[in-house]
Amino acid sequence: MPRILVCQSWSRPRLRHTGEQAPALTPEIWQTWAGVIKGLYKLSNTGRWEPAVKLSLDARQQFDDSHNTYCDSFDIRPEGDSFEARKVEQAMRIALVLHAIDCPDNPAQHPLSGRTAQTALALATYYGQAARQHQESARQRQDEDSIQRIMATASSYGTETPEGVTVAIREIKRRNSLTQEQLNALALRYPDSIMITTRQPGPEGGRASPVLLIKGNCINSPQ
């Protein structure tokens, strides 16, 4: 499929806190999106396009005004969320496909409309949220699996204390293939149930060692 570029006069969309919500997904949007699959085969055999598609003033304003909080906060978000961090970029790519469906003969001769931009932004927002929910569900399942293995290790190799059960960090790492970063993340997400602390030397001496303290017998909801 030939590459089509969007002509734009800015390097990064500006952040504007307008409080506006993305447009609702209507049946018409879904019909347009379904047409993409049929259109891809047709467009893949077309090589007559000019190298650029220009934005109409309305489309430019749609992209410029779109909330791009994730993009502006991407540098300070340790967990990433790359899809949502590039919501406007993804919307532009979707808009190109929708524009090619609307103008199959020569898309470069027609500016990309504001309606197409609005539809693309709605789709990018919807699929970005769906991807985020999927990632969150996968992370929770991984947490549950890690916690079950930690509890099994604690029941066999842990030490009862007034605060709960402690088990050496090195024991957890060795028997569960968990890294220090993963244990730190679990402790941050479940502060009421798990805590990384230090076991002090006993009366017979020795040295302090890092341990995982499991408070009680259950894991509460993550933070």
CYANA upper distance limits for C-alpha pairs under 8 A (distance plus 0.5 A):
  1 MET  CA     40 LEU  CA      8.39
  1 MET  CA     43 LEU  CA      6.94
  1 MET  CA     44 SER  CA      4.80
  1 MET  CA     45 ASN  CA      7.74
  1 MET  CA     46 THR  CA      8.01
  1 MET  CA     47 GLY  CA      8.47
  2 PRO  CA     44 SER  CA      7.73
  2 PRO  CA     46 THR  CA      8.18
  2 PRO  CA     47 GLY  CA      6.98
  2 PRO  CA     49 TRP  CA      8.13
  3 ARG  CA     51 PRO  CA      7.61
  4 ILE  CA     50 GLU  CA      8.30
  4 ILE  CA     51 PRO  CA      6.03
  4 ILE  CA     52 ALA  CA      5.94
  4 ILE  CA     53 VAL  CA      7.07
  4 ILE  CA     96 LEU  CA      7.94
  5 LEU  CA     51 PRO  CA      6.91
  5 LEU  CA     52 ALA  CA      5.22
  5 LEU  CA     53 VAL  CA      6.47
  6 VAL  CA     52 ALA  CA      6.45
  6 VAL  CA     53 VAL  CA      5.67
  6 VAL  CA     54 LYS  CA      6.31
  6 VAL  CA     55 LEU  CA      7.52
  6 VAL  CA     92 MET  CA      8.21
  6 VAL  CA     96 LEU  CA      8.42
  7 CYS  CA     52 ALA  CA      7.15
  7 CYS  CA     53 VAL  CA      6.94
  7 CYS  CA     54 LYS  CA      5.70
  7 CYS  CA     55 LEU  CA      7.21
  8 GLN  CA     54 LYS  CA      8.21
  8 GLN  CA     55 LEU  CA      7.91
  8 GLN  CA     60 ARG  CA      8.39
 13 PRO  CA     63 PHE  CA      7.75
 13 PRO  CA     64 ASP  CA      5.98
 13 PRO  CA     65 ASP  CA      8.46
 13 PRO  CA     68 ASN  CA      7.68
 13 PRO  CA     88 VAL  CA      8.11
 14 ARG  CA     64 ASP  CA      6.71
 14 ARG  CA     65 ASP  CA      7.84
 14 ARG  CA     68 ASN  CA      7.95
 15 LEU  CA     65 ASP  CA      7.95
 15 LEU  CA     66 SER  CA      8.21
 15 LEU  CA     67 HIS  CA      6.70
 15 LEU  CA     68 ASN  CA      6.22
 15 LEU  CA     69 THR  CA      7.02
 15 LEU  CA     72 ASP  CA      7.73
 16 ARG  CA     65 ASP  CA      6.84
 16 ARG  CA     66 SER  CA      8.00
 16 ARG  CA     67 HIS  CA      6.84
 16 ARG  CA     68 ASN  CA      8.40
 17 HIS  CA     67 HIS  CA      7.48
 18 THR  CA     67 HIS  CA      8.49
 22 ALA  CA    121 LEU  CA      7.73
 22 ALA  CA    122 ALA  CA      6.18
 22 ALA  CA    125 THR  CA      7.79
 23 PRO  CA    118 GLN  CA      7.70
 23 PRO  CA    119 THR  CA      8.16
 23 PRO  CA    122 ALA  CA      6.26
 24 ALA  CA    122 ALA  CA      7.41
 25 LEU  CA     29 ILE  CA      6.54
 25 LEU  CA     30 TRP  CA      7.78
 25 LEU  CA    122 ALA  CA      7.16
 25 LEU  CA    123 LEU  CA      8.04
 26 THR  CA     30 TRP  CA      7.17
 27 PRO  CA     31 GLN  CA      6.71
 28 GLU  CA     32 THR  CA      6.70
 29 ILE  CA     33 TRP  CA      6.63
 29 ILE  CA    119 THR  CA      7.10
 30 TRP  CA     34 ALA  CA      6.56
 31 GLN  CA     35 GLY  CA      6.80
 32 THR  CA     36 VAL  CA      7.35
 32 THR  CA     98 LEU  CA      7.76
 33 TRP  CA     37 ILE  CA      8.32
 33 TRP  CA     98 LEU  CA      7.99
 34 ALA  CA     38 LYS  CA      8.06
 35 GLY  CA     39 GLY  CA      6.52
 35 GLY  CA    101 ILE  CA      8.05
 36 VAL  CA     40 LEU  CA      6.54
 36 VAL  CA     97 VAL  CA      7.38
 36 VAL  CA     98 LEU  CA      7.47
 36 VAL  CA    101 ILE  CA      7.42
 37 ILE  CA     41 TYR  CA      7.89
 38 LYS  CA     42 LYS  CA      7.68
 39 GLY  CA     43 LEU  CA      6.52
 39 GLY  CA    101 ILE  CA      6.73
 40 LEU  CA     44 SER  CA      6.46
 41 TYR  CA     45 ASN  CA      7.52
 42 LYS  CA     46 THR  CA      7.60
 43 LEU  CA    100 ALA  CA      8.45
 43 LEU  CA    104 PRO  CA      7.86
 48 ARG  CA    106 ASN  CA      7.66
 49 TRP  CA    106 ASN  CA      6.15
 49 TRP  CA    107 PRO  CA      7.37
 49 TRP  CA    108 ALA  CA      6.93
 50 GLU  CA    106 ASN  CA      8.14
 50 GLU  CA    107 PRO  CA      8.44
 50 GLU  CA    108 ALA  CA      6.05
 51 PRO  CA    108 ALA  CA      7.86
 52 ALA  CA    108 ALA  CA      6.41
 53 VAL  CA    107 PRO  CA      7.23
 53 VAL  CA    108 ALA  CA      5.23
 53 VAL  CA    109 GLN  CA      8.15
 53 VAL  CA    110 HIS  CA      7.92
 53 VAL  CA    111 PRO  CA      6.90
 53 VAL  CA    112 LEU  CA      7.40
 54 LYS  CA    108 ALA  CA      7.72
 54 LYS  CA    110 HIS  CA      8.10
 54 LYS  CA    111 PRO  CA      5.52
 54 LYS  CA    112 LEU  CA      6.68
 55 LEU  CA     59 ALA  CA      6.26
 55 LEU  CA     60 ARG  CA      6.31
 55 LEU  CA    111 PRO  CA      5.71
 55 LEU  CA    112 LEU  CA      5.30
 55 LEU  CA    113 SER  CA      7.38
 56 SER  CA     60 ARG  CA      6.63
 56 SER  CA    111 PRO  CA      5.77
 56 SER  CA    112 LEU  CA      6.09
 56 SER  CA    113 SER  CA      6.09
 56 SER  CA    114 GLY  CA      7.22
 57 LEU  CA     61 GLN  CA      6.70
 57 LEU  CA    114 GLY  CA      8.10
 58 ASP  CA     62 GLN  CA      6.68
 58 ASP  CA    113 SER  CA      7.23
 58 ASP  CA    114 GLY  CA      5.11
 59 ALA  CA     63 PHE  CA      6.85
 59 ALA  CA    112 LEU  CA      7.11
 59 ALA  CA    113 SER  CA      5.96
 59 ALA  CA    114 GLY  CA      4.27
 59 ALA  CA    115 ARG  CA      7.78
 59 ALA  CA    116 THR  CA      8.02
 59 ALA  CA    117 ALA  CA      5.86
 59 ALA  CA    118 GLN  CA      8.07
 60 ARG  CA     64 ASP  CA      6.51
 60 ARG  CA    114 GLY  CA      7.99
 61 GLN  CA     65 ASP  CA      6.34
 61 GLN  CA    114 GLY  CA      8.45
 62 GLN  CA     66 SER  CA      6.59
 62 GLN  CA    114 GLY  CA      7.04
 62 GLN  CA    117 ALA  CA      6.90
 62 GLN  CA    118 GLN  CA      6.96
 63 PHE  CA     88 VAL  CA      7.02
 63 PHE  CA    117 ALA  CA      7.51
 63 PHE  CA    121 LEU  CA      8.30
 66 SER  CA     88 VAL  CA      7.87
 66 SER  CA    121 LEU  CA      8.34
 68 ASN  CA     72 ASP  CA      7.09
 68 ASN  CA     85 ALA  CA      7.96
 68 ASN  CA     86 ARG  CA      8.44
 68 ASN  CA     87 LYS  CA      7.43
 68 ASN  CA     88 VAL  CA      7.53
 69 THR  CA     73 SER  CA      6.56
 69 THR  CA     85 ALA  CA      8.27
 70 TYR  CA     74 PHE  CA      6.02
 70 TYR  CA     84 GLU  CA      6.53
 70 TYR  CA     85 ALA  CA      4.98
 70 TYR  CA     86 ARG  CA      8.00
 70 TYR  CA     87 LYS  CA      8.46
 71 CYS  CA     84 GLU  CA      7.91
 71 CYS  CA     85 ALA  CA      4.72
 71 CYS  CA     86 ARG  CA      6.44
 71 CYS  CA     87 LYS  CA      8.13
 72 ASP  CA     85 ALA  CA      8.27
 73 SER  CA     77 ARG  CA      6.79
 73 SER  CA     85 ALA  CA      8.45
 74 PHE  CA     80 GLY  CA      7.06
 74 PHE  CA     81 ASP  CA      8.29
 74 PHE  CA     82 SER  CA      8.47
 74 PHE  CA     85 ALA  CA      6.43
 80 GLY  CA     85 ALA  CA      8.29
 81 ASP  CA     85 ALA  CA      6.58
 81 ASP  CA    132 ARG  CA      8.06
 82 SER  CA     86 ARG  CA      6.91
 83 PHE  CA     87 LYS  CA      6.88
 83 PHE  CA     90 GLN  CA      8.25
 83 PHE  CA    128 GLY  CA      6.73
 83 PHE  CA    131 ALA  CA      8.46
 84 GLU  CA    125 THR  CA      8.36
 84 GLU  CA    128 GLY  CA      6.07
 84 GLU  CA    129 GLN  CA      8.37
 86 ARG  CA     90 GLN  CA      6.62
 87 LYS  CA     91 ALA  CA      6.57
 87 LYS  CA    121 LEU  CA      8.22
 87 LYS  CA    124 ALA  CA      6.62
 87 LYS  CA    125 THR  CA      7.40
 87 LYS  CA    128 GLY  CA      7.90
 88 VAL  CA     92 MET  CA      6.69
 88 VAL  CA    121 LEU  CA      7.50
 88 VAL  CA    124 ALA  CA      8.23
 89 GLU  CA     93 ARG  CA      7.07
 90 GLN  CA     94 ILE  CA      6.86
 90 GLN  CA    124 ALA  CA      6.76
 91 ALA  CA     95 ALA  CA      6.47
 91 ALA  CA    117 ALA  CA      7.88
 91 ALA  CA    120 ALA  CA      5.41
 91 ALA  CA    121 LEU  CA      5.49
 91 ALA  CA    123 LEU  CA      7.83
 91 ALA  CA    124 ALA  CA      5.76
 92 MET  CA     96 LEU  CA      6.77
 92 MET  CA    117 ALA  CA      7.81
 92 MET  CA    120 ALA  CA      7.47
 92 MET  CA    121 LEU  CA      8.42
 93 ARG  CA     97 VAL  CA      7.24
 94 ILE  CA     98 LEU  CA      6.83
 94 ILE  CA    120 ALA  CA      5.99
 94 ILE  CA    123 LEU  CA      8.49
 94 ILE  CA    124 ALA  CA      8.19
 95 ALA  CA     99 HIS  CA      6.39
 95 ALA  CA    112 LEU  CA      8.32
 95 ALA  CA    116 THR  CA      6.44
 95 ALA  CA    117 ALA  CA      6.22
 95 ALA  CA    119 THR  CA      8.10
 95 ALA  CA    120 ALA  CA      5.55
 96 LEU  CA    100 ALA  CA      6.60
 96 LEU  CA    112 LEU  CA      8.32
 97 VAL  CA    101 ILE  CA      6.83
 98 LEU  CA    102 ASP  CA      6.84
 98 LEU  CA    116 THR  CA      7.21
 98 LEU  CA    120 ALA  CA      8.28
 99 HIS  CA    103 CYS  CA      6.56
 99 HIS  CA    107 PRO  CA      7.34
 99 HIS  CA    112 LEU  CA      6.74
 99 HIS  CA    113 SER  CA      8.46
 99 HIS  CA    116 THR  CA      7.19
100 ALA  CA    104 PRO  CA      5.64
100 ALA  CA    106 ASN  CA      8.46
100 ALA  CA    107 PRO  CA      6.12
103 CYS  CA    107 PRO  CA      5.56
103 CYS  CA    110 HIS  CA      8.00
106 ASN  CA    110 HIS  CA      8.19
107 PRO  CA    111 PRO  CA      8.31
112 LEU  CA    116 THR  CA      7.28
112 LEU  CA    117 ALA  CA      7.90
113 SER  CA    117 ALA  CA      6.92
114 GLY  CA    118 GLN  CA      6.59
115 ARG  CA    119 THR  CA      6.70
116 THR  CA    120 ALA  CA      6.64
117 ALA  CA    121 LEU  CA      6.64
118 GLN  CA    122 ALA  CA      6.77
119 THR  CA    123 LEU  CA      6.81
120 ALA  CA    124 ALA  CA      6.59
121 LEU  CA    125 THR  CA      6.56
122 ALA  CA    126 TYR  CA      6.64
123 LEU  CA    127 TYR  CA      6.60
124 ALA  CA    128 GLY  CA      6.32
125 THR  CA    129 GLN  CA      6.69
126 TYR  CA    130 ALA  CA      6.77
127 TYR  CA    131 ALA  CA      6.49
128 GLY  CA    132 ARG  CA      6.69
129 GLN  CA    133 GLN  CA      6.69
130 ALA  CA    134 HIS  CA      6.69
131 ALA  CA    135 GLN  CA      6.68
132 ARG  CA    136 GLU  CA      6.64
133 GLN  CA    137 SER  CA      6.65
134 HIS  CA    138 ALA  CA      6.69
135 GLN  CA    139 ARG  CA      6.63
136 GLU  CA    140 GLN  CA      6.72
137 SER  CA    141 ARG  CA      6.79
138 ALA  CA    142 GLN  CA      6.73
139 ARG  CA    143 ASP  CA      6.59
140 GLN  CA    144 GLU  CA      6.67
141 ARG  CA    145 ASP  CA      6.81
142 GLN  CA    146 SER  CA      6.68
143 ASP  CA    147 ILE  CA      6.52
143 ASP  CA    186 LEU  CA      7.81
144 GLU  CA    148 GLN  CA      6.65
145 ASP  CA    149 ARG  CA      6.92
146 SER  CA    150 ILE  CA      6.68
146 SER  CA    176 ASN  CA      8.33
147 ILE  CA    151 MET  CA      6.57
147 ILE  CA    219 ILE  CA      8.49
148 GLN  CA    152 ALA  CA      6.76
149 ARG  CA    153 THR  CA      6.73
149 ARG  CA    176 ASN  CA      7.13
150 ILE  CA    154 ALA  CA      6.59
150 ILE  CA    172 ILE  CA      7.06
150 ILE  CA    176 ASN  CA      7.84
151 MET  CA    155 SER  CA      6.64
152 ALA  CA    156 SER  CA      7.09
153 THR  CA    157 TYR  CA      6.36
153 THR  CA    158 GLY  CA      7.63
153 THR  CA    167 VAL  CA      8.33
153 THR  CA    171 GLU  CA      8.45
153 THR  CA    172 ILE  CA      7.25
153 THR  CA    175 ARG  CA      7.96
154 ALA  CA    158 GLY  CA      4.76
154 ALA  CA    159 THR  CA      8.20
154 ALA  CA    165 VAL  CA      7.46
154 ALA  CA    166 THR  CA      7.60
154 ALA  CA    167 VAL  CA      6.20
157 TYR  CA    167 VAL  CA      6.95
157 TYR  CA    171 GLU  CA      8.48
158 GLY  CA    165 VAL  CA      6.41
158 GLY  CA    166 THR  CA      5.82
158 GLY  CA    167 VAL  CA      4.92
158 GLY  CA    168 ALA  CA      8.08
159 THR  CA    165 VAL  CA      5.91
159 THR  CA    166 THR  CA      5.70
159 THR  CA    167 VAL  CA      6.84
160 GLU  CA    164 GLY  CA      6.56
160 GLU  CA    165 VAL  CA      5.17
160 GLU  CA    166 THR  CA      7.11
161 THR  CA    165 VAL  CA      6.29
161 THR  CA    166 THR  CA      7.63
163 GLU  CA    213 LEU  CA      8.37
163 GLU  CA    215 LYS  CA      6.72
163 GLU  CA    216 GLY  CA      8.31
164 GLY  CA    213 LEU  CA      6.96
164 GLY  CA    214 ILE  CA      6.08
164 GLY  CA    215 LYS  CA      5.16
164 GLY  CA    216 GLY  CA      6.03
165 VAL  CA    213 LEU  CA      6.20
165 VAL  CA    214 ILE  CA      5.69
165 VAL  CA    215 LYS  CA      7.24
165 VAL  CA    216 GLY  CA      8.06
166 THR  CA    211 VAL  CA      6.56
166 THR  CA    212 LEU  CA      5.95
166 THR  CA    213 LEU  CA      4.93
166 THR  CA    214 ILE  CA      6.72
167 VAL  CA    171 GLU  CA      7.55
167 VAL  CA    172 ILE  CA      7.79
167 VAL  CA    211 VAL  CA      5.92
167 VAL  CA    212 LEU  CA      5.93
167 VAL  CA    213 LEU  CA      7.27
168 ALA  CA    172 ILE  CA      7.06
168 ALA  CA    209 SER  CA      7.84
168 ALA  CA    210 PRO  CA      6.79
168 ALA  CA    211 VAL  CA      4.80
168 ALA  CA    212 LEU  CA      6.77
169 ILE  CA    173 LYS  CA      6.70
169 ILE  CA    210 PRO  CA      6.39
169 ILE  CA    211 VAL  CA      5.37
169 ILE  CA    212 LEU  CA      6.46
170 ARG  CA    174 ARG  CA      6.51
171 GLU  CA    175 ARG  CA      6.60
172 ILE  CA    176 ASN  CA      6.23
172 ILE  CA    177 SER  CA      8.15
172 ILE  CA    178 LEU  CA      7.57
173 LYS  CA    177 SER  CA      5.73
173 LYS  CA    178 LEU  CA      5.36
173 LYS  CA    179 THR  CA      6.73
173 LYS  CA    180 GLN  CA      8.19
174 ARG  CA    178 LEU  CA      8.12
178 LEU  CA    182 GLN  CA      6.75
178 LEU  CA    183 LEU  CA      7.45
179 THR  CA    183 LEU  CA      6.92
180 GLN  CA    184 ASN  CA      6.59
181 GLU  CA    185 ALA  CA      6.69
182 GLN  CA    186 LEU  CA      6.78
183 LEU  CA    187 ALA  CA      6.72
184 ASN  CA    188 LEU  CA      6.79
184 ASN  CA    196 ILE  CA      8.11
185 ALA  CA    189 ARG  CA      6.73
186 LEU  CA    190 TYR  CA      6.46
186 LEU  CA    194 ILE  CA      8.01
187 ALA  CA    191 PRO  CA      6.01
187 ALA  CA    193 SER  CA      8.47
187 ALA  CA    194 ILE  CA      5.77
187 ALA  CA    195 MET  CA      5.99
187 ALA  CA    196 ILE  CA      7.31
188 LEU  CA    223 GLN  CA      7.96
189 ARG  CA    222 PRO  CA      5.29
189 ARG  CA    223 GLN  CA      5.27
190 TYR  CA    194 ILE  CA      6.34
190 TYR  CA    219 ILE  CA      7.82
190 TYR  CA    220 ASN  CA      7.18
190 TYR  CA    221 SER  CA      7.32
190 TYR  CA    222 PRO  CA      5.39
190 TYR  CA    223 GLN  CA      6.62
191 PRO  CA    195 MET  CA      6.83
191 PRO  CA    222 PRO  CA      8.43
191 PRO  CA    223 GLN  CA      8.04
192 ASP  CA    215 LYS  CA      7.84
192 ASP  CA    220 ASN  CA      7.36
193 SER  CA    214 ILE  CA      6.35
193 SER  CA    215 LYS  CA      5.40
193 SER  CA    216 GLY  CA      7.57
193 SER  CA    218 CYS  CA      7.79
193 SER  CA    219 ILE  CA      6.03
193 SER  CA    220 ASN  CA      6.79
194 ILE  CA    212 LEU  CA      7.43
194 ILE  CA    213 LEU  CA      6.23
194 ILE  CA    214 ILE  CA      5.40
194 ILE  CA    215 LYS  CA      6.64
194 ILE  CA    219 ILE  CA      8.43
195 MET  CA    212 LEU  CA      6.34
195 MET  CA    213 LEU  CA      5.62
195 MET  CA    214 ILE  CA      7.25
195 MET  CA    215 LYS  CA      8.41
196 ILE  CA    210 PRO  CA      7.60
196 ILE  CA    211 VAL  CA      6.43
196 ILE  CA    212 LEU  CA      5.14
196 ILE  CA    213 LEU  CA      6.59
197 THR  CA    210 PRO  CA      6.32
197 THR  CA    211 VAL  CA      6.01
197 THR  CA    212 LEU  CA      6.73
197 THR  CA    213 LEU  CA      7.33
198 THR  CA    208 ALA  CA      6.92
198 THR  CA    209 SER  CA      6.05
198 THR  CA    210 PRO  CA      4.87
198 THR  CA    211 VAL  CA      6.10
199 ARG  CA    208 ALA  CA      6.01
199 ARG  CA    209 SER  CA      5.82
199 ARG  CA    210 PRO  CA      6.59
199 ARG  CA    211 VAL  CA      6.76
200 GLN  CA    207 ARG  CA      7.43
200 GLN  CA    208 ALA  CA      5.12
200 GLN  CA    209 SER  CA      7.39
201 PRO  CA    205 GLY  CA      5.90
201 PRO  CA    206 GLY  CA      5.71
201 PRO  CA    207 ARG  CA      5.70
201 PRO  CA    208 ALA  CA      5.86
202 GLY  CA    206 GLY  CA      7.46
